[in-house]
């Protein structure tokens, strides 16, 4: 649904292919030159990401993963899907978050994706991809990249008209991995004392939704077992081990809050104002109303609502961050600086809050202070495209055009726009001291840009 111009979360376009394992670098560089067609947009919001961390923490700990390193990010895609393409990130489509009904269902998804990381499936897929590339040639290997990024069905379409034996073999491996991930995920939920009924409910949503009739479909052209198979396995696990999990108010709260924040910005203000009254937690209801009023450009009502939420949770950095956003986008810049400053005081390590604070300082003319804050945020989260844009502007305002070009080059590279990235990288190299940190970063971007250009010329 359309998002109001005045009230938006950060939608950042990044290349999914850029995170595929390094063994496929040559193919990735080729694909990056076409990244506009395969880029994904992330929804970056500190409140939502914190809520997802709260839900993921017990699952990641049960999986033996580093709870500080593995992050859960939201993809701006309305379909019911989740995927992993590296060892440090779990991606959830907003359509999945909006569709599931309970925190246990969402935690079951996170557990499944965590199992792919913990079980070493990414490394094995990379080896399978290497073997398939040798056996099947370039076209099928590209289809396998799509499969590795979560598009098993799409991969079969990409490979149509080519020899499919290698693709079928690869998807056979991934299908076994999906079953393995389901089994591991069920164990993680049990160890984390999360109800496995969420996994059963999740697969019931999947059941019967296959795109093709299984009687007419080659089973090796699927990257997952059928939904009915997964449902039966989940039901068997629940029957064998039972459900000893106790209600978890913290999980219930953060699930409602993350989902409520998403819906408040993705749905129309009228829908939000009608449905927010159903929210059990008063502060979440007021937060949703604040977002809706802000989209309607009703600053007094938005301010009253977010202040009401802060009265209930006076030490909540994410409500202060939303207040700062509302004020900044309403051109109350100095007041926004104060709200963001309070948010930073309460959550000094949150990169997205730091980025918002830096943006407010920059808008308030405090460029040197903004530059320091934005660099601090960048050191904590290099994937924040909006932050990189603000950082480039800050460097330009203080007259450091070399670093402005270097940051801009990195931003374009992150978005998969390697030709544009190369232009700015060359500018940076001509202005920065050779060997400096900024010069080295620009050099890395230029190398990637040149590799992509070489691959593009070879195809012509």
Secondary structure by P-SEA (a helix, b strand, c coil): ccccccccccbbbbbccccccccaaaaaaaaaaaccccbbbbbccaaaaaaaaaaaaaaaaaaccccccbbbbbccccccccccccccbbbbbaaaaaccccaaaaaaaaaaaaaaaaaaaaaaaaaaaaaaaaccccaaaaaaaaaaaccaaaaaaaacccccaaaaaaaaaaaaaaaaaaaaaaaaaaaacccaaaaaaaaaaaccccccccccccccccccccaaaaaaaaaaaaaaccccccccaaaaaaaaaaaaaaaaaaccaaaaaacccccccaaaaaaaaaaaaaaacaaaaaaaaaaaaaaaccccaaaaaaaaaaaaaacaaaaaaaaaaaaaaaccccaaaaaaaaaaaaaacaaaaaaaaaaaaaaaccccaaaaaaaaaaaaaacaaaaaaaaaaaaaaaacaaaaaaaaaaaaaaccccccaaaaaaaaaaaaaaaaaaaaaaac
